[in-house]
Amino acid sequence: MKEFLFLFLCLFCNLMNAEESIYDIRIKTLEGESIDLNIFKGKKILFVNVASLCGFTKQYSDLQKLQDKYIDDLVVIGIPCNQFGQQEPGSSKEIRSFCESNYNISFLITDKMEVKGDNKHPLYSWLTEKEKNGKVNSSVKWNFQKYLVGEEGVLLDYFYSITNPLSSKILKHLN
């Protein structure tokens, strides 16, 4: 009986310490439609918190180039955030219009999210907390910080705003 109880407790502790799956997190498009991240299994995902009025906004162009070049292997997901300098104040409709008219963006853009603080979206809890992603703790420092997740839902790396989407730091994970 003691052996059974010991095995049960070991199994229970392992289950309690298991990392959460990114594929269980729910996000929405700019238009409010649910996105099931499971449809991206087998592809890498690059999550980027974006803003229309930021000095890094020009990275939209290179994010689109990255998506176009690696369309079979990568999904770029832009996540509007207004937490840094109030640089994404627009409505969903205004954000969509800005992205399409200025950068011809075709990659997925979600609804606005908070990426830090008490109201941090569960996606960013997973991306920034080691207990959830199983790899590293981090914090989002500014707009256009990037998180790369592998084909099996494992956090591969993250990159600060100054890292261009076409940087060798990112491309080495894609080639």
Chimera marker file (.cmm) of the C-alpha trace (Angstrom):
<marker_set name="trace">
<marker id="1" x="0.000" y="0.000" z="0.000" r="1" g="1" b="0" radius="0.5"/>
<marker id="2" x="2.827" y="2.389" z="0.852" r="1" g="1" b="0" radius="0.5"/>
<marker id="3" x="4.428" y="1.720" z="-2.534" r="1" g="1" b="0" radius="0.5"/>
<marker id="4" x="1.159" y="2.489" z="-4.315" r="1" g="1" b="0" radius="0.5"/>
<marker id="5" x="0.725" y="5.720" z="-2.353" r="1" g="1" b="0" radius="0.5"/>
<marker id="6" x="4.324" y="6.726" z="-3.107" r="1" g="1" b="0" radius="0.5"/>
<marker id="7" x="3.855" y="6.074" z="-6.836" r="1" g="1" b="0" radius="0.5"/>
<marker id="8" x="0.581" y="7.995" z="-6.833" r="1" g="1" b="0" radius="0.5"/>
<marker id="9" x="2.188" y="10.985" z="-5.106" r="1" g="1" b="0" radius="0.5"/>
<marker id="10" x="5.126" y="10.946" z="-7.565" r="1" g="1" b="0" radius="0.5"/>
<marker id="11" x="2.753" y="10.866" z="-10.523" r="1" g="1" b="0" radius="0.5"/>
<marker id="12" x="0.599" y="13.634" z="-9.029" r="1" g="1" b="0" radius="0.5"/>
<marker id="13" x="3.659" y="15.851" z="-8.392" r="1" g="1" b="0" radius="0.5"/>
<marker id="14" x="4.870" y="15.327" z="-11.945" r="1" g="1" b="0" radius="0.5"/>
<marker id="15" x="1.484" y="16.292" z="-13.320" r="1" g="1" b="0" radius="0.5"/>
<marker id="16" x="1.382" y="19.403" z="-11.158" r="1" g="1" b="0" radius="0.5"/>
<marker id="17" x="4.828" y="20.475" z="-12.418" r="1" g="1" b="0" radius="0.5"/>
<marker id="18" x="4.161" y="19.823" z="-16.093" r="1" g="1" b="0" radius="0.5"/>
<marker id="19" x="4.433" y="22.868" z="-18.308" r="1" g="1" b="0" radius="0.5"/>
<marker id="20" x="1.260" y="24.232" z="-19.798" r="1" g="1" b="0" radius="0.5"/>
<marker id="21" x="0.808" y="23.809" z="-23.530" r="1" g="1" b="0" radius="0.5"/>
<marker id="22" x="0.769" y="26.943" z="-25.631" r="1" g="1" b="0" radius="0.5"/>
<marker id="23" x="-1.799" y="25.183" z="-27.807" r="1" g="1" b="0" radius="0.5"/>
<marker id="24" x="-4.359" y="25.349" z="-24.976" r="1" g="1" b="0" radius="0.5"/>
<marker id="25" x="-4.303" y="29.156" z="-24.887" r="1" g="1" b="0" radius="0.5"/>
<marker id="26" x="-7.126" y="30.977" z="-26.639" r="1" g="1" b="0" radius="0.5"/>
<marker id="27" x="-6.610" y="34.172" z="-28.596" r="1" g="1" b="0" radius="0.5"/>
<marker id="28" x="-8.805" y="36.179" z="-30.963" r="1" g="1" b="0" radius="0.5"/>
<marker id="29" x="-8.345" y="37.929" z="-34.275" r="1" g="1" b="0" radius="0.5"/>
<marker id="30" x="-8.769" y="41.681" z="-34.621" r="1" g="1" b="0" radius="0.5"/>
<marker id="31" x="-12.324" y="40.919" z="-35.715" r="1" g="1" b="0" radius="0.5"/>
<marker id="32" x="-13.004" y="38.944" z="-32.514" r="1" g="1" b="0" radius="0.5"/>
<marker id="33" x="-12.937" y="35.436" z="-34.020" r="1" g="1" b="0" radius="0.5"/>
<marker id="34" x="-11.371" y="32.679" z="-31.903" r="1" g="1" b="0" radius="0.5"/>
<marker id="35" x="-8.035" y="31.286" z="-33.017" r="1" g="1" b="0" radius="0.5"/>
<marker id="36" x="-7.176" y="27.709" z="-32.105" r="1" g="1" b="0" radius="0.5"/>
<marker id="37" x="-3.374" y="27.598" z="-31.898" r="1" g="1" b="0" radius="0.5"/>
<marker id="38" x="-3.544" y="23.821" z="-32.472" r="1" g="1" b="0" radius="0.5"/>
<marker id="39" x="-3.925" y="24.523" z="-36.191" r="1" g="1" b="0" radius="0.5"/>
<marker id="40" x="-0.320" y="25.749" z="-36.173" r="1" g="1" b="0" radius="0.5"/>
<marker id="41" x="1.177" y="22.533" z="-34.752" r="1" g="1" b="0" radius="0.5"/>
<marker id="42" x="4.049" y="21.473" z="-36.974" r="1" g="1" b="0" radius="0.5"/>
<marker id="43" x="5.007" y="25.085" z="-37.757" r="1" g="1" b="0" radius="0.5"/>
<marker id="44" x="7.077" y="27.579" z="-35.842" r="1" g="1" b="0" radius="0.5"/>
<marker id="45" x="5.182" y="30.597" z="-34.506" r="1" g="1" b="0" radius="0.5"/>
<marker id="46" x="6.691" y="34.051" z="-34.122" r="1" g="1" b="0" radius="0.5"/>
<marker id="47" x="4.645" y="36.149" z="-31.687" r="1" g="1" b="0" radius="0.5"/>
<marker id="48" x="5.333" y="39.892" z="-31.875" r="1" g="1" b="0" radius="0.5"/>
<marker id="49" x="3.718" y="42.633" z="-29.823" r="1" g="1" b="0" radius="0.5"/>
<marker id="50" x="3.140" y="45.409" z="-32.359" r="1" g="1" b="0" radius="0.5"/>
<marker id="51" x="2.228" y="49.104" z="-32.369" r="1" g="1" b="0" radius="0.5"/>
<marker id="52" x="1.380" y="51.554" z="-35.141" r="1" g="1" b="0" radius="0.5"/>
<marker id="53" x="3.101" y="54.636" z="-33.694" r="1" g="1" b="0" radius="0.5"/>
<marker id="54" x="6.427" y="53.123" z="-32.615" r="1" g="1" b="0" radius="0.5"/>
<marker id="55" x="9.914" y="53.740" z="-33.960" r="1" g="1" b="0" radius="0.5"/>
<marker id="56" x="10.066" y="50.000" z="-34.662" r="1" g="1" b="0" radius="0.5"/>
<marker id="57" x="6.792" y="49.997" z="-36.654" r="1" g="1" b="0" radius="0.5"/>
<marker id="58" x="8.788" y="49.726" z="-39.893" r="1" g="1" b="0" radius="0.5"/>
<marker id="59" x="9.516" y="46.122" z="-38.806" r="1" g="1" b="0" radius="0.5"/>
<marker id="60" x="6.025" y="45.262" z="-40.075" r="1" g="1" b="0" radius="0.5"/>
<marker id="61" x="7.557" y="45.186" z="-43.556" r="1" g="1" b="0" radius="0.5"/>
<marker id="62" x="10.235" y="42.658" z="-42.591" r="1" g="1" b="0" radius="0.5"/>
<marker id="63" x="7.750" y="40.587" z="-40.609" r="1" g="1" b="0" radius="0.5"/>
<marker id="64" x="5.683" y="40.278" z="-43.787" r="1" g="1" b="0" radius="0.5"/>
<marker id="65" x="8.816" y="39.324" z="-45.783" r="1" g="1" b="0" radius="0.5"/>
<marker id="66" x="9.631" y="36.686" z="-43.185" r="1" g="1" b="0" radius="0.5"/>
<marker id="67" x="6.098" y="35.287" z="-43.344" r="1" g="1" b="0" radius="0.5"/>
<marker id="68" x="6.187" y="35.223" z="-47.148" r="1" g="1" b="0" radius="0.5"/>
<marker id="69" x="9.587" y="33.511" z="-47.337" r="1" g="1" b="0" radius="0.5"/>
<marker id="70" x="8.824" y="30.818" z="-44.757" r="1" g="1" b="0" radius="0.5"/>
<marker id="71" x="5.098" y="30.429" z="-45.393" r="1" g="1" b="0" radius="0.5"/>
<marker id="72" x="5.243" y="26.622" z="-45.205" r="1" g="1" b="0" radius="0.5"/>
<marker id="73" x="7.186" y="26.542" z="-41.947" r="1" g="1" b="0" radius="0.5"/>
<marker id="74" x="6.340" y="29.690" z="-39.994" r="1" g="1" b="0" radius="0.5"/>
<marker id="75" x="3.324" y="31.618" z="-38.770" r="1" g="1" b="0" radius="0.5"/>
<marker id="76" x="3.845" y="35.248" z="-37.806" r="1" g="1" b="0" radius="0.5"/>
<marker id="77" x="1.281" y="36.558" z="-35.334" r="1" g="1" b="0" radius="0.5"/>
<marker id="78" x="1.163" y="40.286" z="-34.592" r="1" g="1" b="0" radius="0.5"/>
<marker id="79" x="-0.318" y="41.235" z="-31.247" r="1" g="1" b="0" radius="0.5"/>
<marker id="80" x="-1.309" y="44.893" z="-30.861" r="1" g="1" b="0" radius="0.5"/>
<marker id="81" x="-0.415" y="46.334" z="-27.480" r="1" g="1" b="0" radius="0.5"/>
<marker id="82" x="-0.925" y="49.839" z="-26.125" r="1" g="1" b="0" radius="0.5"/>
<marker id="83" x="1.168" y="49.459" z="-22.958" r="1" g="1" b="0" radius="0.5"/>
<marker id="84" x="4.359" y="51.117" z="-24.192" r="1" g="1" b="0" radius="0.5"/>
<marker id="85" x="4.068" y="54.850" z="-24.751" r="1" g="1" b="0" radius="0.5"/>
<marker id="86" x="0.400" y="54.502" z="-25.766" r="1" g="1" b="0" radius="0.5"/>
<marker id="87" x="1.695" y="53.707" z="-29.272" r="1" g="1" b="0" radius="0.5"/>
<marker id="88" x="-1.255" y="51.533" z="-30.312" r="1" g="1" b="0" radius="0.5"/>
<marker id="89" x="-4.292" y="53.653" z="-29.416" r="1" g="1" b="0" radius="0.5"/>
<marker id="90" x="-6.436" y="52.678" z="-32.402" r="1" g="1" b="0" radius="0.5"/>
<marker id="91" x="-9.519" y="50.512" z="-32.603" r="1" g="1" b="0" radius="0.5"/>
<marker id="92" x="-9.392" y="47.090" z="-34.228" r="1" g="1" b="0" radius="0.5"/>
<marker id="93" x="-10.714" y="48.598" z="-37.461" r="1" g="1" b="0" radius="0.5"/>
<marker id="94" x="-8.069" y="51.356" z="-37.390" r="1" g="1" b="0" radius="0.5"/>
<marker id="95" x="-5.278" y="48.851" z="-36.711" r="1" g="1" b="0" radius="0.5"/>
<marker id="96" x="-6.413" y="46.631" z="-39.597" r="1" g="1" b="0" radius="0.5"/>
<marker id="97" x="-6.606" y="49.607" z="-41.953" r="1" g="1" b="0" radius="0.5"/>
<marker id="98" x="-3.162" y="50.853" z="-40.888" r="1" g="1" b="0" radius="0.5"/>
<marker id="99" x="-1.524" y="47.439" z="-41.376" r="1" g="1" b="0" radius="0.5"/>
<marker id="100" x="-3.085" y="46.833" z="-44.780" r="1" g="1" b="0" radius="0.5"/>
<marker id="101" x="-2.693" y="50.312" z="-46.247" r="1" g="1" b="0" radius="0.5"/>
<marker id="102" x="0.842" y="51.038" z="-44.993" r="1" g="1" b="0" radius="0.5"/>
<marker id="103" x="2.468" y="47.597" z="-45.000" r="1" g="1" b="0" radius="0.5"/>
<marker id="104" x="0.172" y="45.290" z="-46.986" r="1" g="1" b="0" radius="0.5"/>
<marker id="105" x="0.120" y="42.909" z="-44.021" r="1" g="1" b="0" radius="0.5"/>
<marker id="106" x="-1.433" y="39.513" z="-44.616" r="1" g="1" b="0" radius="0.5"/>
<marker id="107" x="-0.145" y="37.693" z="-41.525" r="1" g="1" b="0" radius="0.5"/>
<marker id="108" x="-2.431" y="37.164" z="-38.554" r="1" g="1" b="0" radius="0.5"/>
<marker id="109" x="-3.118" y="40.131" z="-36.277" r="1" g="1" b="0" radius="0.5"/>
<marker id="110" x="-4.882" y="39.469" z="-32.975" r="1" g="1" b="0" radius="0.5"/>
<marker id="111" x="-7.027" y="41.702" z="-30.839" r="1" g="1" b="0" radius="0.5"/>
<marker id="112" x="-5.199" y="44.014" z="-28.442" r="1" g="1" b="0" radius="0.5"/>
<marker id="113" x="-3.556" y="42.335" z="-25.495" r="1" g="1" b="0" radius="0.5"/>
<marker id="114" x="-1.749" y="43.368" z="-22.385" r="1" g="1" b="0" radius="0.5"/>
<marker id="115" x="1.709" y="41.793" z="-22.371" r="1" g="1" b="0" radius="0.5"/>
<marker id="116" x="2.721" y="42.734" z="-18.822" r="1" g="1" b="0" radius="0.5"/>
<marker id="117" x="1.185" y="43.628" z="-15.482" r="1" g="1" b="0" radius="0.5"/>
<marker id="118" x="-1.833" y="42.382" z="-13.573" r="1" g="1" b="0" radius="0.5"/>
<marker id="119" x="-3.953" y="41.971" z="-16.724" r="1" g="1" b="0" radius="0.5"/>
<marker id="120" x="-1.285" y="40.177" z="-18.755" r="1" g="1" b="0" radius="0.5"/>
<marker id="121" x="-2.924" y="37.880" z="-21.312" r="1" g="1" b="0" radius="0.5"/>
<marker id="122" x="-2.428" y="34.132" z="-20.669" r="1" g="1" b="0" radius="0.5"/>
<marker id="123" x="-0.422" y="33.930" z="-23.918" r="1" g="1" b="0" radius="0.5"/>
<marker id="124" x="2.134" y="36.332" z="-22.502" r="1" g="1" b="0" radius="0.5"/>
<marker id="125" x="2.092" y="34.565" z="-19.145" r="1" g="1" b="0" radius="0.5"/>
<marker id="126" x="3.138" y="31.431" z="-21.047" r="1" g="1" b="0" radius="0.5"/>
<marker id="127" x="5.730" y="33.241" z="-23.161" r="1" g="1" b="0" radius="0.5"/>
<marker id="128" x="7.353" y="35.040" z="-20.210" r="1" g="1" b="0" radius="0.5"/>
<marker id="129" x="7.112" y="32.602" z="-17.288" r="1" g="1" b="0" radius="0.5"/>
<marker id="130" x="9.458" y="29.620" z="-16.963" r="1" g="1" b="0" radius="0.5"/>
<marker id="131" x="6.954" y="27.685" z="-14.866" r="1" g="1" b="0" radius="0.5"/>
<marker id="132" x="4.632" y="27.747" z="-17.873" r="1" g="1" b="0" radius="0.5"/>
<marker id="133" x="6.982" y="27.605" z="-20.884" r="1" g="1" b="0" radius="0.5"/>
<marker id="134" x="9.534" y="25.305" z="-19.257" r="1" g="1" b="0" radius="0.5"/>
<marker id="135" x="12.511" y="27.320" z="-20.486" r="1" g="1" b="0" radius="0.5"/>
<marker id="136" x="13.023" y="30.881" z="-19.270" r="1" g="1" b="0" radius="0.5"/>
<marker id="137" x="11.588" y="33.860" z="-17.444" r="1" g="1" b="0" radius="0.5"/>
<marker id="138" x="11.542" y="37.111" z="-19.404" r="1" g="1" b="0" radius="0.5"/>
<marker id="139" x="9.692" y="40.382" z="-19.533" r="1" g="1" b="0" radius="0.5"/>
<marker id="140" x="8.457" y="42.361" z="-22.487" r="1" g="1" b="0" radius="0.5"/>
<marker id="141" x="10.553" y="45.521" z="-22.582" r="1" g="1" b="0" radius="0.5"/>
<marker id="142" x="8.967" y="47.398" z="-25.524" r="1" g="1" b="0" radius="0.5"/>
<marker id="143" x="6.945" y="47.064" z="-28.710" r="1" g="1" b="0" radius="0.5"/>
<marker id="144" x="8.104" y="44.567" z="-31.324" r="1" g="1" b="0" radius="0.5"/>
<marker id="145" x="9.645" y="42.095" z="-28.879" r="1" g="1" b="0" radius="0.5"/>
<marker id="146" x="9.532" y="38.684" z="-30.506" r="1" g="1" b="0" radius="0.5"/>
<marker id="147" x="8.977" y="35.167" z="-29.125" r="1" g="1" b="0" radius="0.5"/>
<marker id="148" x="9.700" y="32.142" z="-31.316" r="1" g="1" b="0" radius="0.5"/>
<marker id="149" x="7.922" y="28.879" z="-30.553" r="1" g="1" b="0" radius="0.5"/>
<marker id="150" x="8.942" y="25.613" z="-32.225" r="1" g="1" b="0" radius="0.5"/>
<marker id="151" x="6.888" y="23.116" z="-34.200" r="1" g="1" b="0" radius="0.5"/>
<marker id="152" x="6.062" y="21.107" z="-31.073" r="1" g="1" b="0" radius="0.5"/>
<marker id="153" x="5.043" y="24.107" z="-28.963" r="1" g="1" b="0" radius="0.5"/>
<marker id="154" x="8.376" y="24.621" z="-27.193" r="1" g="1" b="0" radius="0.5"/>
<marker id="155" x="9.701" y="28.131" z="-26.614" r="1" g="1" b="0" radius="0.5"/>
<marker id="156" x="12.873" y="28.398" z="-28.703" r="1" g="1" b="0" radius="0.5"/>
<marker id="157" x="14.027" y="31.948" z="-27.959" r="1" g="1" b="0" radius="0.5"/>
<marker id="158" x="12.978" y="35.546" z="-27.604" r="1" g="1" b="0" radius="0.5"/>
<marker id="159" x="14.355" y="38.695" z="-29.185" r="1" g="1" b="0" radius="0.5"/>
<marker id="160" x="14.223" y="42.318" z="-28.107" r="1" g="1" b="0" radius="0.5"/>
<marker id="161" x="12.777" y="45.072" z="-30.282" r="1" g="1" b="0" radius="0.5"/>
<marker id="162" x="16.145" y="45.991" z="-31.778" r="1" g="1" b="0" radius="0.5"/>
<marker id="163" x="16.410" y="42.540" z="-33.389" r="1" g="1" b="0" radius="0.5"/>
<marker id="164" x="15.193" y="42.857" z="-36.960" r="1" g="1" b="0" radius="0.5"/>
<marker id="165" x="12.831" y="40.064" z="-38.055" r="1" g="1" b="0" radius="0.5"/>
<marker id="166" x="15.310" y="39.138" z="-40.825" r="1" g="1" b="0" radius="0.5"/>
<marker id="167" x="18.253" y="38.985" z="-38.403" r="1" g="1" b="0" radius="0.5"/>
<marker id="168" x="20.498" y="35.930" z="-38.413" r="1" g="1" b="0" radius="0.5"/>
<marker id="169" x="19.507" y="35.487" z="-34.743" r="1" g="1" b="0" radius="0.5"/>
<marker id="170" x="16.001" y="34.591" z="-35.920" r="1" g="1" b="0" radius="0.5"/>
<marker id="171" x="16.835" y="33.073" z="-39.303" r="1" g="1" b="0" radius="0.5"/>
<marker id="172" x="19.154" y="30.464" z="-37.783" r="1" g="1" b="0" radius="0.5"/>
<marker id="173" x="16.040" y="28.860" z="-36.279" r="1" g="1" b="0" radius="0.5"/>
<marker id="174" x="14.269" y="28.804" z="-39.653" r="1" g="1" b="0" radius="0.5"/>
<marker id="175" x="16.939" y="27.537" z="-42.039" r="1" g="1" b="0" radius="0.5"/>
<link id1="1" id2="2" r="1" g="1" b="0" radius="0.2"/>
<link id1="2" id2="3" r="1" g="1" b="0" radius="0.2"/>
<link id1="3" id2="4" r="1" g="1" b="0" radius="0.2"/>
<link id1="4" id2="5" r="1" g="1" b="0" radius="0.2"/>
<link id1="5" id2="6" r="1" g="1" b="0" radius="0.2"/>
<link id1="6" id2="7" r="1" g="1" b="0" radius="0.2"/>
<link id1="7" id2="8" r="1" g="1" b="0" radius="0.2"/>
<link id1="8" id2="9" r="1" g="1" b="0" radius="0.2"/>
<link id1="9" id2="10" r="1" g="1" b="0" radius="0.2"/>
<link id1="10" id2="11" r="1" g="1" b="0" radius="0.2"/>
<link id1="11" id2="12" r="1" g="1" b="0" radius="0.2"/>
<link id1="12" id2="13" r="1" g="1" b="0" radius="0.2"/>
<link id1="13" id2="14" r="1" g="1" b="0" radius="0.2"/>
<link id1="14" id2="15" r="1" g="1" b="0" radius="0.2"/>
<link id1="15" id2="16" r="1" g="1" b="0" radius="0.2"/>
<link id1="16" id2="17" r="1" g="1" b="0" radius="0.2"/>
<link id1="17" id2="18" r="1" g="1" b="0" radius="0.2"/>
<link id1="18" id2="19" r="1" g="1" b="0" radius="0.2"/>
<link id1="19" id2="20" r="1" g="1" b="0" radius="0.2"/>
<link id1="20" id2="21" r="1" g="1" b="0" radius="0.2"/>
<link id1="21" id2="22" r="1" g="1" b="0" radius="0.2"/>
<link id1="22" id2="23" r="1" g="1" b="0" radius="0.2"/>
<link id1="23" id2="24" r="1" g="1" b="0" radius="0.2"/>
<link id1="24" id2="25" r="1" g="1" b="0" radius="0.2"/>
<link id1="25" id2="26" r="1" g="1" b="0" radius="0.2"/>
<link id1="26" id2="27" r="1" g="1" b="0" radius="0.2"/>
<link id1="27" id2="28" r="1" g="1" b="0" radius="0.2"/>
<link id1="28" id2="29" r="1" g="1" b="0" radius="0.2"/>
<link id1="29" id2="30" r="1" g="1" b="0" radius="0.2"/>
<link id1="30" id2="31" r="1" g="1" b="0" radius="0.2"/>
<link id1="31" id2="32" r="1" g="1" b="0" radius="0.2"/>
<link id1="32" id2="33" r="1" g="1" b="0" radius="0.2"/>
<link id1="33" id2="34" r="1" g="1" b="0" radius="0.2"/>
<link id1="34" id2="35" r="1" g="1" b="0" radius="0.2"/>
<link id1="35" id2="36" r="1" g="1" b="0" radius="0.2"/>
<link id1="36" id2="37" r="1" g="1" b="0" radius="0.2"/>
<link id1="37" id2="38" r="1" g="1" b="0" radius="0.2"/>
<link id1="38" id2="39" r="1" g="1" b="0" radius="0.2"/>
<link id1="39" id2="40" r="1" g="1" b="0" radius="0.2"/>
<link id1="40" id2="41" r="1" g="1" b="0" radius="0.2"/>
<link id1="41" id2="42" r="1" g="1" b="0" radius="0.2"/>
<link id1="42" id2="43" r="1" g="1" b="0" radius="0.2"/>
<link id1="43" id2="44" r="1" g="1" b="0" radius="0.2"/>
<link id1="44" id2="45" r="1" g="1" b="0" radius="0.2"/>
<link id1="45" id2="46" r="1" g="1" b="0" radius="0.2"/>
<link id1="46" id2="47" r="1" g="1" b="0" radius="0.2"/>
<link id1="47" id2="48" r="1" g="1" b="0" radius="0.2"/>
<link id1="48" id2="49" r="1" g="1" b="0" radius="0.2"/>
<link id1="49" id2="50" r="1" g="1" b="0" radius="0.2"/>
<link id1="50" id2="51" r="1" g="1" b="0" radius="0.2"/>
<link id1="51" id2="52" r="1" g="1" b="0" radius="0.2"/>
<link id1="52" id2="53" r="1" g="1" b="0" radius="0.2"/>
<link id1="53" id2="54" r="1" g="1" b="0" radius="0.2"/>
<link id1="54" id2="55" r="1" g="1" b="0" radius="0.2"/>
<link id1="55" id2="56" r="1" g="1" b="0" radius="0.2"/>
<link id1="56" id2="57" r="1" g="1" b="0" radius="0.2"/>
<link id1="57" id2="58" r="1" g="1" b="0" radius="0.2"/>
<link id1="58" id2="59" r="1" g="1" b="0" radius="0.2"/>
<link id1="59" id2="60" r="1" g="1" b="0" radius="0.2"/>
<link id1="60" id2="61" r="1" g="1" b="0" radius="0.2"/>
<link id1="61" id2="62" r="1" g="1" b="0" radius="0.2"/>
<link id1="62" id2="63" r="1" g="1" b="0" radius="0.2"/>
<link id1="63" id2="64" r="1" g="1" b="0" radius="0.2"/>
<link id1="64" id2="65" r="1" g="1" b="0" radius="0.2"/>
<link id1="65" id2="66" r="1" g="1" b="0" radius="0.2"/>
<link id1="66" id2="67" r="1" g="1" b="0" radius="0.2"/>
<link id1="67" id2="68" r="1" g="1" b="0" radius="0.2"/>
<link id1="68" id2="69" r="1" g="1" b="0" radius="0.2"/>
<link id1="69" id2="70" r="1" g="1" b="0" radius="0.2"/>
<link id1="70" id2="71" r="1" g="1" b="0" radius="0.2"/>
<link id1="71" id2="72" r="1" g="1" b="0" radius="0.2"/>
<link id1="72" id2="73" r="1" g="1" b="0" radius="0.2"/>
<link id1="73" id2="74" r="1" g="1" b="0" radius="0.2"/>
<link id1="74" id2="75" r="1" g="1" b="0" radius="0.2"/>
<link id1="75" id2="76" r="1" g="1" b="0" radius="0.2"/>
<link id1="76" id2="77" r="1" g="1" b="0" radius="0.2"/>
<link id1="77" id2="78" r="1" g="1" b="0" radius="0.2"/>
<link id1="78" id2="79" r="1" g="1" b="0" radius="0.2"/>
<link id1="79" id2="80" r="1" g="1" b="0" radius="0.2"/>
<link id1="80" id2="81" r="1" g="1" b="0" radius="0.2"/>
<link id1="81" id2="82" r="1" g="1" b="0" radius="0.2"/>
<link id1="82" id2="83" r="1" g="1" b="0" radius="0.2"/>
<link id1="83" id2="84" r="1" g="1" b="0" radius="0.2"/>
<link id1="84" id2="85" r="1" g="1" b="0" radius="0.2"/>
<link id1="85" id2="86" r="1" g="1" b="0" radius="0.2"/>
<link id1="86" id2="87" r="1" g="1" b="0" radius="0.2"/>
<link id1="87" id2="88" r="1" g="1" b="0" radius="0.2"/>
<link id1="88" id2="89" r="1" g="1" b="0" radius="0.2"/>
<link id1="89" id2="90" r="1" g="1" b="0" radius="0.2"/>
<link id1="90" id2="91" r="1" g="1" b="0" radius="0.2"/>
<link id1="91" id2="92" r="1" g="1" b="0" radius="0.2"/>
<link id1="92" id2="93" r="1" g="1" b="0" radius="0.2"/>
<link id1="93" id2="94" r="1" g="1" b="0" radius="0.2"/>
<link id1="94" id2="95" r="1" g="1" b="0" radius="0.2"/>
<link id1="95" id2="96" r="1" g="1" b="0" radius="0.2"/>
<link id1="96" id2="97" r="1" g="1" b="0" radius="0.2"/>
<link id1="97" id2="98" r="1" g="1" b="0" radius="0.2"/>
<link id1="98" id2="99" r="1" g="1" b="0" radius="0.2"/>
<link id1="99" id2="100" r="1" g="1" b="0" radius="0.2"/>
<link id1="100" id2="101" r="1" g="1" b="0" radius="0.2"/>
<link id1="101" id2="102" r="1" g="1" b="0" radius="0.2"/>
<link id1="102" id2="103" r="1" g="1" b="0" radius="0.2"/>
<link id1="103" id2="104" r="1" g="1" b="0" radius="0.2"/>
<link id1="104" id2="105" r="1" g="1" b="0" radius="0.2"/>
<link id1="105" id2="106" r="1" g="1" b="0" radius="0.2"/>
<link id1="106" id2="107" r="1" g="1" b="0" radius="0.2"/>
<link id1="107" id2="108" r="1" g="1" b="0" radius="0.2"/>
<link id1="108" id2="109" r="1" g="1" b="0" radius="0.2"/>
<link id1="109" id2="110" r="1" g="1" b="0" radius="0.2"/>
<link id1="110" id2="111" r="1" g="1" b="0" radius="0.2"/>
<link id1="111" id2="112" r="1" g="1" b="0" radius="0.2"/>
<link id1="112" id2="113" r="1" g="1" b="0" radius="0.2"/>
<link id1="113" id2="114" r="1" g="1" b="0" radius="0.2"/>
<link id1="114" id2="115" r="1" g="1" b="0" radius="0.2"/>
<link id1="115" id2="116" r="1" g="1" b="0" radius="0.2"/>
<link id1="116" id2="117" r="1" g="1" b="0" radius="0.2"/>
<link id1="117" id2="118" r="1" g="1" b="0" radius="0.2"/>
<link id1="118" id2="119" r="1" g="1" b="0" radius="0.2"/>
<link id1="119" id2="120" r="1" g="1" b="0" radius="0.2"/>
<link id1="120" id2="121" r="1" g="1" b="0" radius="0.2"/>
<link id1="121" id2="122" r="1" g="1" b="0" radius="0.2"/>
<link id1="122" id2="123" r="1" g="1" b="0" radius="0.2"/>
<link id1="123" id2="124" r="1" g="1" b="0" radius="0.2"/>
<link id1="124" id2="125" r="1" g="1" b="0" radius="0.2"/>
<link id1="125" id2="126" r="1" g="1" b="0" radius="0.2"/>
<link id1="126" id2="127" r="1" g="1" b="0" radius="0.2"/>
<link id1="127" id2="128" r="1" g="1" b="0" radius="0.2"/>
<link id1="128" id2="129" r="1" g="1" b="0" radius="0.2"/>
<link id1="129" id2="130" r="1" g="1" b="0" radius="0.2"/>
<link id1="130" id2="131" r="1" g="1" b="0" radius="0.2"/>
<link id1="131" id2="132" r="1" g="1" b="0" radius="0.2"/>
<link id1="132" id2="133" r="1" g="1" b="0" radius="0.2"/>
<link id1="133" id2="134" r="1" g="1" b="0" radius="0.2"/>
<link id1="134" id2="135" r="1" g="1" b="0" radius="0.2"/>
<link id1="135" id2="136" r="1" g="1" b="0" radius="0.2"/>
<link id1="136" id2="137" r="1" g="1" b="0" radius="0.2"/>
<link id1="137" id2="138" r="1" g="1" b="0" radius="0.2"/>
<link id1="138" id2="139" r="1" g="1" b="0" radius="0.2"/>
<link id1="139" id2="140" r="1" g="1" b="0" radius="0.2"/>
<link id1="140" id2="141" r="1" g="1" b="0" radius="0.2"/>
<link id1="141" id2="142" r="1" g="1" b="0" radius="0.2"/>
<link id1="142" id2="143" r="1" g="1" b="0" radius="0.2"/>
<link id1="143" id2="144" r="1" g="1" b="0" radius="0.2"/>
<link id1="144" id2="145" r="1" g="1" b="0" radius="0.2"/>
<link id1="145" id2="146" r="1" g="1" b="0" radius="0.2"/>
<link id1="146" id2="147" r="1" g="1" b="0" radius="0.2"/>
<link id1="147" id2="148" r="1" g="1" b="0" radius="0.2"/>
<link id1="148" id2="149" r="1" g="1" b="0" radius="0.2"/>
<link id1="149" id2="150" r="1" g="1" b="0" radius="0.2"/>
<link id1="150" id2="151" r="1" g="1" b="0" radius="0.2"/>
<link id1="151" id2="152" r="1" g="1" b="0" radius="0.2"/>
<link id1="152" id2="153" r="1" g="1" b="0" radius="0.2"/>
<link id1="153" id2="154" r="1" g="1" b="0" radius="0.2"/>
<link id1="154" id2="155" r="1" g="1" b="0" radius="0.2"/>
<link id1="155" id2="156" r="1" g="1" b="0" radius="0.2"/>
<link id1="156" id2="157" r="1" g="1" b="0" radius="0.2"/>
<link id1="157" id2="158" r="1" g="1" b="0" radius="0.2"/>
<link id1="158" id2="159" r="1" g="1" b="0" radius="0.2"/>
<link id1="159" id2="160" r="1" g="1" b="0" radius="0.2"/>
<link id1="160" id2="161" r="1" g="1" b="0" radius="0.2"/>
<link id1="161" id2="162" r="1" g="1" b="0" radius="0.2"/>
<link id1="162" id2="163" r="1" g="1" b="0" radius="0.2"/>
<link id1="163" id2="164" r="1" g="1" b="0" radius="0.2"/>
<link id1="164" id2="165" r="1" g="1" b="0" radius="0.2"/>
<link id1="165" id2="166" r="1" g="1" b="0" radius="0.2"/>
<link id1="166" id2="167" r="1" g="1" b="0" radius="0.2"/>
<link id1="167" id2="168" r="1" g="1" b="0" radius="0.2"/>
<link id1="168" id2="169" r="1" g="1" b="0" radius="0.2"/>
<link id1="169" id2="170" r="1" g="1" b="0" radius="0.2"/>
<link id1="170" id2="171" r="1" g="1" b="0" radius="0.2"/>
<link id1="171" id2="172" r="1" g="1" b="0" radius="0.2"/>
<link id1="172" id2="173" r="1" g="1" b="0" radius="0.2"/>
<link id1="173" id2="174" r="1" g="1" b="0" radius="0.2"/>
<link id1="174" id2="175" r="1" g="1" b="0" radius="0.2"/>
</marker_set>
